[in-house]
Amino acid sequence: MGISDVTFDTAGPVVDLSAQGLQKLEPSFTCSDETHTLILDRNHIMKLDHLERSPGLQQLSVVGNRLVRMMGVCRLTELRVLNLPNNSIGYIEGLRDLPHLKWLNLSGNNIKVR
């Protein structure tokens, strides 16, 4: 199930789509301009696609999903908090493009040293 299969409220400063059974973000997914926090915890998301349509995000939480890569976060240049624990991420990538990042959590992943 993608995010466009069901109607969600993606307006407001905090958008919480935790435990909705989401497998992906559809190309049409976008948060409102006032949204600064997106929570996608406890879903089945494997890839962080289409987040570039919400460039103002300052906090992103994707705890306990099925992420294997961090691709997609590099386009969120306003991010200050990135919370990605308990996924299957193998490599740290895209952080150079996040100049405002202050807090990062990758605990519970399968990080490999290259």
WORA-V705799 format. One line per field, one symbol per residue. ss: DSSP state (a for helix, b for strand, c for the rest). psi: psi as a letter, one per 30 degrees, with the letter a starting at -180 (. if undefined). Layout:
ss: ???
psi: ???
//
This chain:
ss: cbaaaccccccccbbbcccccccbccccccccccccbbbcccccccccccaaaaccccbbbcccccccccccaaacccccbbbcccccccccccaaacccccbbbccccccccc
psi: klffflkljgllekjjhkhggkflklffkkllffkfkkjglhahkfkilgfffifgkfkkkikhagkflgkefffiffkekjjhlhahkfkklgffgiffkfkkjglglhkkk.
//
